[in-house]
């Protein structure tokens, strides 16, 4: 019996996927539930597993974009298992090895010069007939003509006029050397969404800075006990997520969106946390983050980071966000203007903590400071609300007890 291996459906809006890589070889005997290949859509990476034991016949090579439901391989369940565990069954009678073409007489001729070699010959006045080429088929290489002696010119030739300057010939120059690679499905979707946000929303950004002294003291004091009790490190994302939720409660428009001519005020708090991966930026969503404590938030972030690393993020993991937090500080960013994760109308950008001299009660003190940025859609959020939102986040992080008391 032959079973078709198809690209699975991962959401109503997803119509195509990219075959990223095959975990099994063509003709290899595979077992049920073994991962056959990894496919990538504009929202997530998905593993496709074998539905039964059998021999795999690959129909679509890695790197190709195919529609959802396309047959990319056949699994022959009636084929016998090879005697050796690493053996494969030859599915084609004809060898696929290609033979290197033998150079023709014309291409082997030393008088067939490349543009670079022809240029050196013209500039140095070299007689190519007197040179033996060291290239393939007897071709002259640039090194051959550079090392050759130029033709002797007449003693009566004028020498008073200097020759025009020509650019030097640099051995090993990489001018014009490029590498092209297709954009991944996720990268193309990221590009589309970013352009959509720029073309649709009226994006503005407001900035503030946060004194991280209290939060760092609290973290340093309790991080070991926190790790022992909850099994996860105490970071700053937990503080900022809880602070954002308090700010969203105080300024509901920032947790909203626009649908046609209506403003939708969301009564839930699904916080997207931007995570950088090798394939691009993804934003898994912590659902009902307001019902979690700091430990719950940190565990959720760890959970999604692990799934992203293992290419197991699902469409549901990336759906339903109402507000996003992006932490460019982990890459060393001092300040930036984050772009909205459309159709959301607000995104908070965190940045690296840097010690700076600050005026405190009339004295200069060195404090660990972080710039924060709020990009927002000015169509439904006024400047007063945006500034107030960011001040609320600042107050909660600078005074962490506010997060316990929710004030």
GIHU-V893833 format. One record per residue. SS is DSSP state (A for helix, B for strand, O for the rest). PSI is psi in whole degrees, -180 to 180 (none if undefined). OMEGA is omega in degrees with one decimal (NA if undefined). Layout:
ss->SS psi->PSI omega->OMEGA
ss->SS psi->PSI omega->OMEGA
This chain:
ss->O psi->138 omega->-180.0
ss->B psi->123 omega->179.9
ss->B psi->140 omega->177.2
ss->B psi->135 omega->173.9
ss->B psi->114 omega->-173.9
ss->B psi->158 omega->173.2
ss->O psi->121 omega->-175.8
ss->O psi->156 omega->174.7
ss->O psi->133 omega->-178.2
ss->O psi->15 omega->179.6
ss->O psi->151 omega->-175.9
ss->O psi->-34 omega->-175.4
ss->O psi->-5 omega->-177.2
ss->O psi->122 omega->-176.0
ss->O psi->-16 omega->-178.9
ss->B psi->165 omega->-179.5
ss->B psi->160 omega->177.0
ss->B psi->131 omega->174.0
ss->B psi->102 omega->-174.1
ss->B psi->-54 omega->-175.6
ss->B psi->151 omega->174.9
ss->B psi->129 omega->176.5
ss->O psi->-18 omega->179.6
ss->O psi->156 omega->-177.9
ss->O psi->159 omega->175.7
ss->O psi->127 omega->-179.5
ss->O psi->0 omega->-178.2
ss->B psi->143 omega->175.7
ss->B psi->124 omega->-176.7
ss->B psi->159 omega->179.7
ss->O psi->159 omega->-179.4
ss->O psi->138 omega->178.3
ss->O psi->3 omega->172.1
ss->O psi->144 omega->-179.9
ss->B psi->122 omega->-180.0
ss->B psi->-46 omega->-176.0
ss->B psi->165 omega->175.6
ss->B psi->126 omega->176.9
ss->B psi->151 omega->-176.6
ss->B psi->128 omega->174.4
ss->O psi->-176 omega->180.0
ss->O psi->-3 omega->-178.3
ss->O psi->-28 omega->-174.6
ss->O psi->166 omega->172.2
ss->B psi->138 omega->-174.3
ss->B psi->136 omega->175.6
ss->B psi->137 omega->176.4
ss->B psi->125 omega->-176.1
ss->B psi->162 omega->179.0
ss->O psi->134 omega->179.2
ss->O psi->-14 omega->-179.2
ss->O psi->172 omega->173.5
ss->O psi->149 omega->176.7
ss->B psi->-178 omega->-179.9
ss->B psi->132 omega->-175.0
ss->B psi->130 omega->174.0
ss->B psi->107 omega->-174.8
ss->B psi->129 omega->179.4
ss->O psi->-24 omega->-176.8
ss->O psi->124 omega->-178.1
ss->O psi->160 omega->178.2
ss->O psi->143 omega->178.4
ss->O psi->-13 omega->-178.2
ss->O psi->145 omega->177.3
ss->B psi->127 omega->-176.6
ss->B psi->156 omega->178.7
ss->B psi->157 omega->175.8
ss->O psi->136 omega->-178.7
ss->O psi->-6 omega->-179.2
ss->O psi->145 omega->176.6
ss->B psi->117 omega->-177.1
ss->B psi->-9 omega->179.4
ss->B psi->164 omega->175.0
ss->B psi->137 omega->178.4
ss->B psi->111 omega->-178.9
ss->B psi->103 omega->-176.3
ss->O psi->-12 omega->-179.4
ss->O psi->-9 omega->-178.7
ss->O psi->143 omega->-179.9
ss->O psi->147 omega->178.9
ss->O psi->133 omega->178.1
ss->O psi->153 omega->-178.2
ss->O psi->-42 omega->179.3
ss->O psi->144 omega->-177.0
ss->O psi->-26 omega->-177.2
ss->O psi->3 omega->-177.3
ss->O psi->154 omega->174.2
ss->B psi->157 omega->179.3
ss->O psi->132 omega->179.8
ss->O psi->114 omega->-177.1
ss->O psi->-11 omega->-178.7
ss->O psi->141 omega->-178.7
ss->O psi->-20 omega->-176.5
ss->O psi->133 omega->178.6
ss->O psi->140 omega->-179.3
ss->O psi->4 omega->180.0
ss->O psi->136 omega->178.9
ss->O psi->143 omega->179.9
ss->O psi->140 omega->176.9
ss->O psi->121 omega->-177.1
ss->O psi->141 omega->177.2
ss->O psi->131 omega->-178.6
ss->O psi->140 omega->177.7
ss->O psi->168 omega->-179.8
ss->A psi->-37 omega->-178.1
ss->A psi->-42 omega->-177.8
ss->A psi->-24 omega->-179.9
ss->A psi->-14 omega->-176.8
ss->O psi->132 omega->178.8
ss->O psi->-12 omega->-179.8
ss->O psi->-6 omega->176.8
ss->O psi->102 omega->-170.9
ss->O psi->141 omega->173.7
ss->O psi->161 omega->-179.8
ss->A psi->-40 omega->-178.8
ss->A psi->-41 omega->179.6
ss->A psi->-42 omega->-179.8
ss->A psi->-37 omega->-179.3
ss->A psi->-44 omega->179.6
ss->A psi->-41 omega->179.3
ss->A psi->-44 omega->-178.5
ss->A psi->-40 omega->-175.9
ss->A psi->-37 omega->-175.9
ss->A psi->-10 omega->-178.9
ss->O psi->54 omega->-173.9
ss->O psi->140 omega->174.8
ss->O psi->106 omega->-175.8
ss->A psi->-21 omega->-179.0
ss->A psi->-24 omega->-176.6
ss->A psi->6 omega->-176.7
ss->O psi->138 omega->174.3
ss->O psi->121 omega->-177.7
ss->O psi->142 omega->179.9
ss->O psi->-1 omega->-179.3
ss->O psi->179 omega->179.8
ss->A psi->132 omega->179.2
ss->A psi->19 omega->179.3
ss->A psi->13 omega->179.6
ss->O psi->150 omega->174.1
ss->O psi->133 omega->175.4
ss->O psi->169 omega->178.9
ss->A psi->-38 omega->179.3
ss->A psi->-36 omega->178.9
ss->A psi->-48 omega->-175.5
ss->A psi->-27 omega->176.9
ss->A psi->-33 omega->-178.8
ss->O psi->-6 omega->-177.6
ss->O psi->157 omega->178.3
ss->O psi->135 omega->177.5
ss->O psi->159 omega->177.3
ss->O psi->134 omega->179.3
ss->O psi->129 omega->-179.7
ss->O psi->164 omega->-178.3
ss->O psi->146 omega->178.9
ss->O psi->-24 omega->-178.1
ss->O psi->0 omega->-178.8
ss->O psi->140 omega->-179.1
ss->O psi->137 omega->-178.5
ss->O psi->-1 omega->-174.6
ss->O psi->-31 omega->-177.7
ss->O psi->120 omega->-178.1
ss->O psi->147 omega->178.6
ss->O psi->148 omega->178.7
ss->O psi->143 omega->-179.1
ss->O psi->137 omega->175.2
ss->O psi->149 omega->179.4
ss->O psi->142 omega->179.6
ss->O psi->150 omega->177.1
ss->O psi->114 omega->-175.7
ss->O psi->117 omega->179.3
ss->O psi->132 omega->178.3
ss->O psi->12 omega->-180.0
ss->O psi->142 omega->-179.7
ss->O psi->23 omega->177.5
ss->O psi->129 omega->177.9
ss->O psi->-7 omega->179.9
ss->O psi->119 omega->-179.9
ss->O psi->164 omega->174.6
ss->O psi->131 omega->-179.3
ss->O psi->138 omega->177.9
ss->O psi->139 omega->179.3
ss->O psi->145 omega->174.9
ss->O psi->137 omega->177.1
ss->O psi->163 omega->-179.9
ss->A psi->-42 omega->179.5
ss->A psi->-43 omega->-178.9
ss->A psi->-40 omega->178.2
ss->A psi->-39 omega->179.9
ss->A psi->-39 omega->176.2
ss->A psi->-46 omega->-179.9
ss->A psi->-43 omega->-179.7
ss->A psi->-43 omega->-177.4
ss->A psi->-38 omega->179.7
ss->A psi->-42 omega->177.8
ss->A psi->-38 omega->177.9
ss->A psi->-43 omega->178.9
ss->A psi->-43 omega->-178.8
ss->A psi->-34 omega->-177.2
ss->A psi->-20 omega->-173.5
ss->A psi->-48 omega->-173.9
ss->O psi->154 omega->173.7
ss->O psi->89 omega->-169.2
ss->B psi->127 omega->171.0
ss->B psi->160 omega->179.1
ss->B psi->134 omega->174.6
ss->B psi->149 omega->-173.1
ss->B psi->157 omega->171.2
ss->B psi->177 omega->176.5
ss->B psi->147 omega->-174.8
ss->B psi->132 omega->173.3
ss->B psi->113 omega->-174.5
ss->O psi->10 omega->-174.4
ss->A psi->-52 omega->-175.1
ss->A psi->-43 omega->-179.9
ss->A psi->-39 omega->179.2
ss->A psi->-39 omega->176.8
ss->A psi->-45 omega->179.8
ss->A psi->-42 omega->179.8
ss->A psi->-46 omega->-179.1
ss->A psi->-32 omega->-177.1
ss->A psi->-37 omega->-171.1
ss->A psi->3 omega->-172.8
ss->A psi->-36 omega->-179.4
ss->A psi->-46 omega->177.9
ss->A psi->-37 omega->178.6
ss->A psi->-45 omega->-180.0
ss->A psi->-41 omega->-179.6
ss->A psi->-38 omega->-175.7
ss->A psi->-41 omega->-172.1
ss->A psi->-10 omega->177.9
ss->O psi->21 omega->-179.4
ss->O psi->151 omega->179.8
ss->O psi->147 omega->175.9
ss->O psi->107 omega->178.5
ss->O psi->-167 omega->-179.7
ss->O psi->-14 omega->-179.9
ss->A psi->-35 omega->177.7
ss->A psi->-44 omega->178.2
ss->A psi->-47 omega->-175.4
ss->A psi->-37 omega->178.5
ss->A psi->-46 omega->179.1
ss->A psi->-36 omega->177.8
ss->A psi->-41 omega->178.5
ss->A psi->-41 omega->-180.0
ss->A psi->-43 omega->177.7
ss->A psi->-38 omega->178.6
ss->A psi->-36 omega->178.0
ss->A psi->-36 omega->177.2
ss->A psi->-36 omega->-179.2
ss->A psi->-28 omega->-178.0
ss->O psi->80 omega->-172.3
ss->A psi->-28 omega->-178.2
ss->A psi->-30 omega->-178.6
ss->A psi->-20 omega->178.5
ss->A psi->16 omega->-175.2
ss->B psi->-165 omega->176.1
ss->B psi->170 omega->179.2
ss->B psi->129 omega->174.4
ss->B psi->104 omega->-176.6
ss->O psi->-119 omega->178.2
ss->O psi->14 omega->-178.6
ss->B psi->148 omega->171.8
ss->B psi->126 omega->179.7
ss->B psi->115 omega->177.8
ss->B psi->111 omega->-177.9
ss->O psi->135 omega->179.9
ss->O psi->6 omega->176.9
ss->O psi->165 omega->-175.3
ss->O psi->90 omega->177.3
ss->O psi->106 omega->-172.0
ss->B psi->118 omega->175.2
ss->B psi->136 omega->179.5
ss->B psi->112 omega->-177.2
ss->B psi->130 omega->-178.9
ss->B psi->126 omega->177.6
ss->B psi->130 omega->176.4
ss->B psi->173 omega->178.9
ss->O psi->-26 omega->-176.5
ss->O psi->-3 omega->180.0
ss->B psi->-180 omega->-177.9
ss->B psi->129 omega->173.9
ss->B psi->157 omega->-175.4
ss->B psi->82 omega->173.6
ss->B psi->151 omega->-171.9
ss->B psi->128 omega->173.7
ss->B psi->105 omega->-177.6
ss->O psi->141 omega->178.3
ss->O psi->49 omega->-177.6
ss->A psi->-22 omega->179.5
ss->A psi->-19 omega->179.8
ss->A psi->-3 omega->-179.4
ss->O psi->149 omega->171.0
ss->O psi->-177 omega->-177.8
ss->A psi->-41 omega->179.6
ss->A psi->-39 omega->178.5
ss->A psi->-40 omega->178.2
ss->A psi->-45 omega->-179.3
ss->A psi->-39 omega->178.0
ss->A psi->-38 omega->178.1
ss->A psi->-43 omega->179.7
ss->A psi->-42 omega->177.9
ss->A psi->-41 omega->-179.7
ss->A psi->-47 omega->-178.4
ss->A psi->-35 omega->178.7
ss->A psi->-39 omega->178.2
ss->A psi->-43 omega->178.8
ss->A psi->-38 omega->179.0
ss->A psi->-42 omega->179.8
ss->A psi->-35 omega->-177.8
ss->O psi->9 omega->-179.8
ss->O psi->41 omega->-178.9
ss->O psi->12 omega->177.4
ss->O psi->134 omega->179.9
ss->O psi->169 omega->177.8
ss->O psi->-40 omega->-180.0
ss->A psi->-35 omega->178.9
ss->A psi->-28 omega->-173.9
ss->A psi->1 omega->-172.9
ss->O psi->154 omega->169.9
ss->O psi->10 omega->-178.7
ss->O psi->147 omega->177.3
ss->O psi->-19 omega->178.7
ss->B psi->152 omega->-175.9
ss->B psi->144 omega->172.8
ss->B psi->130 omega->178.2
ss->B psi->130 omega->-176.3
ss->B psi->86 omega->176.6
ss->A psi->-10 omega->-179.7
ss->A psi->-27 omega->-179.9
ss->A psi->-19 omega->177.2
ss->A psi->2 omega->178.1
ss->O psi->10 omega->-178.6
ss->O psi->130 omega->179.0
ss->O psi->-36 omega->-179.8
ss->O psi->143 omega->179.0
ss->O psi->171 omega->176.5
ss->O psi->98 omega->-177.8
ss->O psi->150 omega->178.8
ss->O psi->141 omega->-178.1
ss->O psi->143 omega->172.3
ss->O psi->79 omega->-172.1
ss->O psi->139 omega->12.3
ss->O psi->13 omega->175.0
ss->O psi->155 omega->-175.8
ss->O psi->6 omega->179.1
ss->B psi->146 omega->175.2
ss->B psi->134 omega->179.6
ss->B psi->129 omega->176.2
ss->B psi->119 omega->173.6
ss->B psi->156 omega->-178.8
ss->O psi->180 omega->-173.6
ss->O psi->152 omega->178.0
ss->B psi->128 omega->-176.9
ss->B psi->133 omega->178.7
ss->B psi->130 omega->179.5
ss->B psi->151 omega->175.8
ss->B psi->129 omega->-178.5
ss->B psi->147 omega->176.6
ss->B psi->112 omega->-178.5
ss->B psi->112 omega->179.3
ss->O psi->44 omega->176.6
ss->O psi->2 omega->179.8
ss->B psi->153 omega->178.4
ss->B psi->123 omega->177.9
ss->B psi->150 omega->176.9
ss->B psi->121 omega->-177.9
ss->B psi->147 omega->174.5
ss->B psi->112 omega->-173.3
ss->B psi->149 omega->175.9
ss->B psi->128 omega->170.3
ss->B psi->137 omega->174.4
ss->B psi->150 omega->-177.8
ss->B psi->138 omega->173.5
ss->B psi->113 omega->170.5
ss->B psi->137 omega->-174.2
ss->B psi->160 omega->179.4
ss->B psi->110 omega->-174.8
ss->O psi->-9 omega->179.0
ss->O psi->-31 omega->-179.3
ss->O psi->-8 omega->179.7
ss->O psi->122 omega->177.4
ss->O psi->163 omega->179.8
ss->A psi->-38 omega->-180.0
ss->A psi->-43 omega->179.1
ss->A psi->-42 omega->-178.5
ss->A psi->-46 omega->179.3
ss->A psi->-42 omega->179.2
ss->A psi->-39 omega->177.4
ss->A psi->-47 omega->-177.1
ss->A psi->-35 omega->176.5
ss->A psi->-38 omega->178.8
ss->A psi->-43 omega->176.9
ss->A psi->-44 omega->179.2
ss->A psi->-47 omega->-178.4
ss->A psi->-42 omega->-177.8
ss->A psi->-38 omega->-179.2
ss->A psi->-38 omega->180.0
ss->A psi->-25 omega->176.8
ss->O psi->82 omega->-172.3
ss->O psi->-23 omega->178.5
ss->A psi->-22 omega->176.3
ss->A psi->-33 omega->-178.7
ss->A psi->-33 omega->177.1
ss->A psi->-40 omega->-177.3
ss->A psi->-11 omega->-178.6
ss->O psi->54 omega->179.6
ss->O psi->none omega->NA
